Amino acid sequence: MPKHNVTQAFHYATGGEVLHFKKGEQELPPDVAAHAIKHGFVPAPKTPTAKQPDAPAKAEPAAKQ
C-alpha cells in the first residue's frame, strides 16, 4: 500500500465498523485512500501532464513584390 499524507483526521465506515485515521503520513487501503482523496482529507496525487507540442513558429510574411 502506498503512503498518503493525511491532512485532516477522518473516519471511514466499512462493514459495521468505523475506522479512525489520524493526521500524518500513513499507508491507506485503496478504498480508504479513494474516499480520503474524494473528500479532501488527502491531497490528490499529481498526475504527469502530457507535454504540449511546441507552438509552430510564426510564418514569415511573404516578400512584398
N, C-alpha and C positions, 0 to 999 in steps of 0.2 A: 504494500500500500504506500502510495506517495505521501509525503508530509505536506500539510497545509498549515498556513498561518491564520489561525482563528483570531479575528479582530474584535469579536464580541461573543461572550459566552451565550450558549443557546441550548435548548432541549430538543430531543428528537424522539418521537414515539414510534415504536415498532413492536408488533405482536403483543400488545398489552403491557409493554414495558416502556418506561420513559428514561432515556439516557441523557445525561448532562455532560456537555463538552465545555471545558474551561477555555479561557483566552490563552493564546500562545501557540507555538508550533507543535503539531502533533499529527500522527497518522490517523486518517479517517477512512472508514469503509466507503466504497464508491457511491452507494446510495445516500449516505450521510453527507459526503462531500458535494454531491449534486444538489441536495437540499440546502446546504450551507451557502453554496455559490448563488443559487437562485434567490435566496432571501437576504443576501448581502453580509453574511457572517464571515465569509471567506472571500478575498478578492478573486475575481475571475482570472484564470490563467491567461497569460499573454500568448496570443497565437501569432505565429510569424505571418506577416502580411506579404502577399505576393508583390514582388518588386515591379513597379510600374515601368513600362518601357520608356526610354528617354523620348521626350517630345522631338519630333522631326525638326531639323534646323530650318530656320526661315528660308523660304525660297528667295533666291536672288532676283531682284527686279529685272525685267527684260531690258536689254540695252535699248536706249532711245535711238530711233532711226532718223 
